[in-house]
Amino acid sequence: MTTNDAETYEAGDVTLRKVREYVWEVPKEGDMRVPARVLASETLLDQIADDKTLEQLRNSTHLPGVRKYNLCMPDGHQGYGFPVGGVAGIDAEEGCISPGAVGYDINCGVRMMKTNLSYDDVQGREEELVDALFANIPSGLGGGGVVEGDIDTVEAILDRGMEWALEEGWAVEEDLAHCEDEGVRHDSDPAKVSQKAKDRGKNQIGSLGSGNHFLEVQRVTDTYLDVVADAYGLEEDQIVVLIHCGSRGLGHQVCTDYLRDVEKAHAGLLSQLPDKELAAAPAGSQLAEDYYDAMCASINFAWVNRQLIMHRTRQVFEKVFGSDWESLGMDLLYDVAHNIAKKETHTVGVGPEGRPAGGGKAADTEERELYVHRKGATRAFPAGHPEVPGAYLDMGQPIIIPGSMGAGSYVLRGGEESMAETFGSTAHGAGRTMSRTQAKKDYWGGDVQDELEQEHIYVKAQSGATVAEEAPGVYKDVDEVVRVSDALGIGDKVARTYPVCNIKG
């Protein structure tokens, strides 16, 4: 709870100092290498403080080579070692890379596909559409995908990402142009991915998986920055499709493999950290290089996974609406990752651990290559950044923020303050407020589906337990999360969407 002067916030043994509106800081103390910052309103902070998020954020500042401060986005919640919603810029020469700070679902991310259909075109056909999508988009635990591949196929995907999809006829060139990194990390190395991981991936190419992964048909309800919305091709009442999934069992196995190897090989570093789940490989070590190459390969796998799901979605819409996907305007708006650690160049201070010296003047800063760890956080590069796709260079990178299946989602654009404030990052979704175990105690899947149908939202899933785990009530208020991002200038509101139908594993 906050103190009387509202300039500090007490949460157990963690004290946060208010830097300015929506910015709270845990000052550097003890073995912390940098301060920790939480970007949140007091309403969101009350929820963030309700689990171990703040403790995990503070622990993460012990990692070698962290720069400026580690951050928790407005949707933050407890994760594995490193909080979901966490961001850390770690020096790529003097620091480390942490598999736990990336997460098990490497390149879990979202893509949004536009259509030229209006909500009127879909009304009355929701059940037909959700049934067709559920029947044709592989979902749930275990195997089964759009492509039943062999090891050679998996290795080609790990190596070339979306370039493989283009070569094999699963994508068009415009799909690559509207994907983060154009859908391929060239610094991947399939040889650094274990045979077990490849075996897990070969039968899951083009599948949603389970948990919080989904495909959702949505309608645009509001636009805010009309010039940007127009450049993105979004207008009110338009139907869009949002896909949320990652690298499936392959990425999970890569994380498992390297966490185990790092814990054994770098036990000395691990002993200096307050939580073994933060296990990290020192920059320049063989394991750091190997993990980075394997992570980049997993990133490629996830982009292809979402691309194949999108390809199959196009085919479903063609059958349901009796027209080819090109005529339906089913173009990719953007695909962006939110579980990732990539080498990026950022401006940091030359003071201790990259904190500005002498008041933070330009002369006290330098460009450094960092491993930017985003775990449940989205890249948010502003207009003019060289890595923003050419189509959006003047507007800023699209950001896709899914809410719950009973609330709105958002399209944002990279804000002007993101590079200075958050290593070019913002939130990735609404963020959980309740564990999956508790959700299944508090909600009954069939009741949730019935209640959503009363709101004209049609949900189909492999089990009622999945629906219960993802009930709207287990998530934070996505409107509040986005309001904070917009107010801080790290991700500007462009459009809001609302669910029409949703399929889950």
C-alpha positions in Angstrom: 0.0 0.0 0.0 1.1 3.6 -0.5 2.3 5.9 2.2 0.4 9.1 3.2 2.5 11.3 0.9 1.9 9.0 -2.0 5.6 9.4 -3.0 6.5 5.9 -2.0 4.8 2.6 -2.2 5.4 -0.2 0.3 5.0 -3.8 -0.9 6.3 -6.3 1.7 10.1 -5.7 1.9 10.1 -3.8 -1.4 9.9 0.0 -1.3 9.3 1.9 -4.5 9.9 5.7 -4.9 7.7 7.7 -7.3 9.9 9.2 -10.0 7.0 10.8 -11.8 3.5 9.9 -12.8 3.3 6.1 -13.6 7.0 5.6 -13.0 8.1 3.9 -9.7 11.7 3.0 -8.8 13.2 0.5 -6.4 16.5 2.3 -5.6 19.8 0.5 -6.0 20.9 -1.1 -2.7 22.9 -4.1 -1.5 24.1 -6.2 -4.5 21.7 -4.6 -6.9 23.7 -3.4 -9.9 21.1 -0.9 -11.1 17.7 0.3 -9.8 14.5 -1.3 -10.9 11.5 0.5 -12.4 7.8 -0.3 -12.6 5.7 1.5 -15.1 2.1 1.5 -13.7 -0.8 3.4 -12.3 -1.5 2.8 -8.6 -4.4 0.5 -9.6 -2.1 -1.7 -11.6 0.7 -1.5 -9.0 -1.7 -2.9 -6.4 -2.1 -6.0 -8.7 1.6 -6.2 -9.6 2.5 -6.2 -5.9 0.1 -9.0 -5.2 2.6 -11.8 -6.1 6.4 -12.1 -6.4 6.8 -9.8 -9.4 8.6 -7.0 -7.5 10.9 -9.5 -5.8 11.7 -11.1 -9.1 12.3 -7.7 -10.7 14.7 -6.7 -7.9 16.5 -10.0 -8.1 17.0 -9.5 -11.9 19.1 -6.4 -11.2 21.8 -8.7 -9.9 22.6 -10.0 -13.4 26.1 -9.0 -14.6 26.1 -6.2 -17.2 22.6 -4.8 -16.7 22.4 -1.2 -17.9 20.4 1.9 -16.7 17.7 0.0 -14.8 15.6 -3.1 -15.2 11.9 -2.6 -16.0 8.5 -4.1 -15.4 5.8 -3.1 -17.9 2.2 -2.2 -16.8 1.0 -5.7 -17.4 3.7 -7.3 -15.3 3.1 -10.5 -13.2 5.2 -13.3 -11.6 7.1 -15.5 -14.0 9.9 -18.0 -13.9 12.7 -16.2 -12.2 12.3 -13.1 -14.3 8.9 -11.4 -14.2 6.5 -11.5 -17.1 6.5 -8.0 -18.4 10.2 -7.6 -17.6 12.7 -5.8 -19.7 16.5 -5.7 -19.2 19.2 -4.3 -21.4 22.4 -6.3 -20.7 25.8 -5.5 -22.2 26.6 -8.0 -24.9 30.4 -7.8 -24.2 30.6 -7.4 -20.5 27.3 -8.9 -19.4 25.4 -12.1 -19.9 22.4 -13.7 -21.5 19.7 -15.5 -19.4 17.4 -18.2 -20.9 15.1 -17.7 -17.9 14.8 -14.0 -18.8 13.5 -15.0 -22.2 11.2 -17.8 -21.1 10.3 -21.2 -22.2 8.1 -20.1 -25.2 10.8 -18.4 -27.2 9.2 -15.9 -29.6 5.8 -16.2 -28.2 4.3 -13.3 -30.1 1.3 -11.9 -32.0 0.4 -11.1 -35.5 -2.7 -9.3 -36.8 -4.1 -9.9 -40.3 -6.5 -7.4 -41.8 -9.6 -8.0 -44.0 -11.9 -5.8 -46.0 -14.9 -7.5 -44.3 -17.1 -5.5 -42.0 -18.8 -6.7 -38.9 -22.1 -6.8 -40.8 -20.5 -9.4 -43.1 -19.8 -11.7 -40.2 -22.9 -11.2 -38.0 -25.1 -14.3 -38.1 -22.2 -16.4 -39.3 -20.1 -16.4 -36.2 -20.8 -20.0 -35.2 -20.1 -21.2 -38.8 -16.8 -19.3 -38.8 -15.6 -20.4 -35.4 -16.5 -24.1 -36.2 -14.5 -23.9 -39.5 -11.5 -22.3 -37.8 -11.5 -24.8 -34.9 -11.8 -27.7 -37.4 -8.9 -26.5 -39.6 -6.4 -24.8 -37.2 -4.5 -27.4 -35.2 -4.6 -26.7 -31.4 -4.1 -28.2 -28.0 -1.3 -30.2 -26.4 0.9 -32.6 -28.3 1.5 -33.0 -32.0 -0.4 -32.2 -35.1 0.2 -29.2 -37.3 -0.5 -27.7 -40.7 2.7 -29.3 -42.0 3.8 -32.8 -40.9 7.5 -32.3 -41.3 10.7 -34.3 -41.0 14.0 -33.3 -39.4 15.2 -31.7 -42.7 12.1 -29.6 -42.8 12.6 -28.5 -39.2 16.2 -27.6 -39.8 15.3 -25.6 -42.9 12.8 -23.6 -40.9 15.2 -23.1 -38.0 17.8 -21.8 -40.6 15.7 -19.6 -42.9 12.5 -18.8 -41.0 9.9 -17.0 -43.2 12.2 -17.3 -46.2 11.4 -21.0 -46.1 7.7 -20.3 -45.9 8.0 -18.1 -49.0 10.0 -20.7 -50.9 7.5 -23.4 -50.1 4.4 -21.4 -51.1 3.1 -20.7 -47.5 3.7 -17.0 -47.7 3.9 -14.0 -50.1 6.7 -11.4 -50.1 4.5 -8.8 -48.4 4.1 -11.2 -45.4 7.9 -11.0 -44.8 7.9 -7.3 -45.2 5.4 -6.9 -42.4 7.1 -9.1 -39.9 9.7 -8.2 -37.3 13.1 -8.8 -38.8 11.3 -9.7 -42.0 10.7 -13.1 -40.3 14.2 -14.4 -40.2 17.2 -14.3 -37.8 20.2 -15.0 -39.9 22.3 -15.5 -36.8 20.5 -18.8 -36.1 22.2 -22.1 -36.1 20.1 -25.3 -36.3 23.1 -27.3 -35.1 22.8 -25.7 -31.7 19.2 -27.0 -31.3 19.1 -30.5 -29.8 17.7 -33.5 -31.5 15.0 -33.8 -28.8 13.9 -30.2 -29.5 13.7 -30.9 -33.3 11.7 -34.1 -32.7 9.3 -32.1 -30.6 8.9 -29.5 -33.2 8.5 -31.6 -36.4 4.9 -32.5 -35.7 3.9 -29.1 -34.4 4.6 -26.8 -37.4 1.5 -24.6 -37.8 -0.3 -25.2 -34.4 -1.6 -23.0 -31.7 -0.8 -25.1 -28.7 -2.7 -24.6 -25.5 -2.8 -22.3 -22.5 -3.2 -18.6 -23.3 -2.6 -19.1 -27.1 -5.5 -18.4 -29.4 -6.7 -17.2 -32.7 -9.4 -14.5 -32.5 -11.5 -12.8 -35.1 -12.1 -9.3 -34.0 -13.8 -6.1 -35.1 -12.3 -2.6 -34.9 -14.4 -0.6 -32.6 -12.3 2.7 -32.3 -9.5 4.5 -34.0 -7.5 7.2 -32.2 -4.7 8.5 -34.4 -6.5 8.6 -37.7 -3.4 9.3 -39.8 -1.6 6.3 -38.3 -4.7 4.1 -38.5 -5.1 4.9 -42.1 -1.4 4.1 -42.8 -1.9 0.8 -41.0 -5.1 0.1 -43.1 -7.4 0.1 -40.1 -10.9 1.6 -39.8 -13.9 1.2 -37.6 -16.2 -1.8 -38.0 -13.4 -3.7 -39.9 -12.8 -7.4 -39.3 -9.3 -8.4 -38.3 -7.7 -11.7 -37.1 -5.2 -11.9 -34.2 -3.0 -14.9 -33.8 -1.1 -15.5 -30.5 1.4 -18.4 -30.2 5.1 -19.3 -30.2 7.7 -21.9 -30.8 5.7 -24.8 -29.2 7.6 -27.8 -27.7 10.7 -27.0 -29.7 11.3 -23.6 -28.0 10.4 -25.1 -24.6 13.0 -27.8 -25.1 15.7 -25.3 -26.1 15.1 -23.3 -22.9 15.2 -26.5 -20.8 18.4 -27.7 -22.5 20.3 -24.5 -22.0 19.1 -23.7 -18.5 20.4 -27.1 -17.4 23.7 -26.6 -19.3 24.2 -23.1 -18.0 23.5 -24.2 -14.4 26.3 -26.8 -14.7 28.8 -24.8 -16.6 28.5 -21.5 -14.8 27.7 -22.5 -11.3 30.0 -19.8 -10.0 27.9 -17.0 -11.6 24.7 -18.8 -10.4 26.0 -18.8 -6.8 26.1 -14.9 -7.0 22.5 -14.6 -8.0 19.6 -14.6 -5.6 17.5 -17.0 -7.7 18.8 -20.0 -9.6 16.0 -19.4 -12.2 18.0 -16.4 -13.4 20.8 -18.7 -14.5 22.9 -16.9 -17.1 25.8 -17.5 -19.4 28.6 -14.8 -19.4 28.8 -12.8 -22.7 31.5 -14.2 -24.9 31.3 -17.7 -23.4 30.6 -20.7 -25.7 27.3 -21.3 -24.0 26.2 -17.7 -24.4 27.0 -18.0 -28.2 25.3 -21.4 -28.5 22.2 -20.3 -26.7 21.9 -17.2 -28.7 22.2 -19.1 -32.0 19.6 -21.7 -30.8 17.3 -19.0 -29.5 17.4 -17.3 -32.9 16.6 -20.6 -34.6 13.6 -21.0 -32.3 12.5 -17.4 -33.2 12.5 -18.5 -36.8 10.4 -21.6 -36.0 7.8 -19.4 -34.2 7.5 -17.0 -37.1 6.9 -19.9 -39.5 4.4 -21.4 -37.0 2.3 -18.2 -37.0 2.7 -17.9 -40.8 1.3 -21.4 -41.4 -1.7 -20.7 -39.1 -2.3 -17.5 -41.0 -2.1 -19.3 -44.3 -4.7 -21.9 -43.1 -6.9 -19.0 -41.8 -6.9 -17.5 -45.2 -8.1 -20.8 -46.6 -10.9 -21.0 -44.1 -12.1 -17.5 -44.9 -12.0 -18.3 -48.6 -14.4 -21.3 -48.0 -16.7 -19.5 -45.6 -17.0 -16.2 -47.6 -16.7 -17.7 -51.1 -13.8 -15.5 -52.3 -10.0 -15.7 -52.5 -8.0 -14.3 -49.7 -6.5 -11.5 -51.8 -10.0 -10.3 -52.7 -10.9 -10.4 -49.0 -7.9 -8.1 -48.3 -6.3 -10.6 -45.9 -3.0 -8.8 -45.6 -0.6 -9.0 -42.7 -0.5 -5.8 -40.6 2.4 -6.9 -38.5 4.0 -9.8 -36.5 6.0 -8.9 -33.3 7.6 -11.1 -30.7 7.3 -10.7 -26.9 9.6 -13.4 -25.5 13.0 -12.7 -26.9 16.6 -11.5 -26.3 18.2 -9.8 -29.3 21.4 -7.9 -29.8 20.4 -4.2 -30.3 22.3 -1.0 -30.1 21.0 1.5 -27.4 22.2 4.7 -25.9 23.3 4.2 -22.2 25.2 6.3 -19.7 28.9 5.9 -19.3 28.5 5.9 -15.5 28.4 2.8 -13.4 26.3 0.1 -15.0 25.2 2.5 -17.8 23.6 5.1 -15.5 24.0 8.7 -16.7 26.9 10.6 -15.1 27.0 14.3 -14.5 23.3 14.8 -14.9 22.9 12.6 -17.9 24.1 15.0 -20.6 24.7 13.8 -24.1 28.4 13.7 -23.6 27.9 11.2 -20.8 26.3 8.6 -23.0 27.5 6.1 -25.5 26.1 3.5 -27.9 26.4 0.0 -26.7 25.3 -3.4 -28.1 23.0 -5.0 -25.6 21.1 -8.3 -25.2 17.7 -6.7 -24.8 15.7 -9.3 -22.8 11.9 -8.8 -23.3 9.9 -11.4 -21.5 6.3 -10.7 -21.9 7.2 -7.3 -23.4 6.9 -6.0 -26.9 9.4 -4.2 -29.1 8.1 -0.6 -29.6 10.4 1.2 -32.0 9.3 4.8 -33.0 9.0 6.5 -36.3 12.3 6.8 -38.1 14.0 3.8 -36.4 15.9 1.9 -39.1 14.4 -1.4 -38.1 10.8 -0.3 -38.6 9.4 -1.7 -41.9 9.5 0.7 -44.8 5.7 0.9 -45.0 5.5 2.2 -41.4 8.8 4.1 -41.2 7.1 7.5 -41.0 4.5 6.3 -38.5 6.3 4.0 -36.1 6.3 0.2 -35.6 2.9 -1.4 -35.1 2.4 -2.9 -31.6 -0.3 -5.5 -30.9 -1.6 -5.8 -27.4 -4.1 -8.6 -26.9 -6.6 -8.4 -24.0 -8.8 -11.2 -22.7 -11.4 -13.0 -24.8 -14.0 -10.9 -23.1 -12.4 -7.5 -23.5 -10.8 -5.4 -26.2 -7.3 -5.6 -27.7 -5.3 -2.7 -29.0 -3.0 -1.7 -31.9 -0.4 0.8 -30.8 2.6 2.4 -32.5 6.1 2.8 -31.1 6.2 6.0 -29.0 8.8 8.7 -29.2 9.9 8.1 -25.6 10.4 4.3 -25.9 14.1 4.3 -26.8 15.1 6.6 -24.0 12.8 5.1 -21.4 12.3 1.4 -22.0 15.0 0.1 -24.5 12.3 0.5 -27.1 9.6 -1.6 -25.3 6.1 -1.6 -24.0 3.5 -4.1 -22.6 2.5 -7.3 -24.4 -1.1 -7.9 -23.1 -3.4 -7.5 -20.2 -1.3 -9.6 -17.8 -2.7 -12.2 -15.5 -4.0 -11.5 -12.0 -4.8 -15.1 -11.1 -3.0 -18.5 -11.4 -4.3 -21.1 -13.7 -5.0 -23.4 -10.8 -7.0 -20.7 -9.0 -8.9 -19.9 -12.2 -10.1 -23.4 -12.6 -11.4 -23.3 -9.0 -13.2 -20.0 -9.5 -14.6 -20.5 -13.0 -16.4 -23.2 -15.0 -15.6 -23.3 -18.7 -19.1 -23.9 -19.9 -20.4 -21.0 -17.8 -17.7 -18.7 -19.2 -18.6 -19.7 -22.8 -22.3 -19.1 -22.1 -21.7 -15.7 -20.6 -19.5 -14.7 -23.5 -22.1 -15.8 -26.0 -24.5 -13.5 -24.4 -22.1 -10.7 -25.4 -22.0 -12.2 -29.0 -18.5 -13.6 -28.5 -18.2 -17.2 -29.6 -15.5 -19.4 -28.1 -14.5 -22.9 -29.0 -11.7 -24.8 -27.2 -10.4 -28.3 -26.7 -11.5 -28.4 -23.1 -13.6 -26.4 -20.6 -10.6 -26.2 -18.4 -8.8 -24.1 -21.0 -11.7 -21.7 -21.1 -11.8 -21.5 -17.3 -8.0 -20.8 -17.2 -8.4 -18.0 -19.6 -11.7 -16.4 -18.3 -11.8 -12.7 -18.7 -11.8 -12.2 -14.9 -8.2 -13.6 -14.5 -6.7 -10.7 -16.4 -5.9 -7.1 -15.7 -7.8 -4.3 -17.3 -6.2 -4.0 -20.7 -7.6 -0.4 -21.1 -5.6 0.7 -18.1 -2.5 -1.1 -19.3 -2.7 0.7 -22.6 -3.6 4.0 -21.0 -0.4 4.0 -19.0 1.7 3.0 -22.1 0.1 5.9 -24.1 0.5 8.4 -21.3 4.3 7.6 -21.0 4.8 7.9 -24.7 6.3 4.4 -25.1 3.3 3.0 -27.1 0.6 5.3 -28.6 -3.0 4.1 -29.0 -4.0 3.7 -32.7 -7.0 1.4 -32.6 -9.1 -0.8 -30.3 -10.6 -4.1 -31.3 -13.3 -6.4 -29.7 -13.7 -10.2 -29.9 -16.1 -11.8 -32.4 -15.0 -15.4 -32.1 -12.1 -17.2 -30.5 -10.5 -20.7 -30.8 -8.1 -22.1 -28.2 -6.2 -25.3 -27.5 
